[in-house]
């Protein structure tokens, strides 16, 4: 999972806490929110639990940080266009199979608007620390020479499958496929794999060691377009079709140079962003009115290392 998306996911937990708190107060200060066998759970008790939880403190910290970043962007006139945000989101989505990005957002109770706001702040931070991030061609070449093998790509297979509980059903499916039956329809009708049955049984590209041995041997042993099975595994019986094969390849410096530059840039950003944020906090006046959170922002003396760098446009 990318660093940016981890930030998105972490924000989701805090956003959920705020949503719960908002819901608990939107209908009035009093009343009950639930009952268990006639025993009432009051809105006041729920509010008290939410507001005294660690998540509430984390949410306050997040909101303060968001305000500091927004104020910095306004004061320094840091421009982040909608096109920049859309591009960033597309890059993240591209790292996940179709539909998985949206599924994770749903699990985290994040809306599209939430994601765009987070990515906008991410881009502001990247511009803010840009003067401190320096990745040279020599750095990239040195990293490649030391980590060459990690960029080599092993042999891969793209396959789809229909998973069923018993051999008899697998043979029925296999016969229907070989008779010209529609694969997608058969997968939807017969497959017990909830993650792939509505996608035609698509499993995407995988290398050796990513599937159970029986499935792996069948997939790598078949020709492109060939349907094989039934293949027994701990999950049941598979009917498999191989869609594509990619041979192992050795990475060249030219082929991974941009990837390494991005990786090294992100590593430096990860080091610089906390320093930058600490600089913003040190120079800000943060007043906490609720005694429960008084120690959330202890005063810190600003230091040269924590000074907020100027943005570059």
Secondary structure, DSSP 4 states (H G I P E B T S, - for coil): --HHHHHHHHHHHHHHHHHHHHHHHHT-SSSEEEEETTEEEEHHHHHHHHHHSHHHHHHHHHHHHHHHHHHHHHHTT----HHHHHHHHHHHHTTS-TTHHHHHHHHTT--HHHHHHHHHHHHHHHHHHGGG----HHHHHHHHHHSGGGG-B--EEEEEEEEESSHHHHHHHHHHHHTT--HHHHHHHH---TTTGGGTTEEEEEETTSS-HHHHHHHHHSPTT-EEEEEEETTEEEEEEEEEEE--B---HHHHHHHHHHHHHHHHHHHHHHHHHHHHHHHS-----SGGGGGGG------GGGPPPPP--
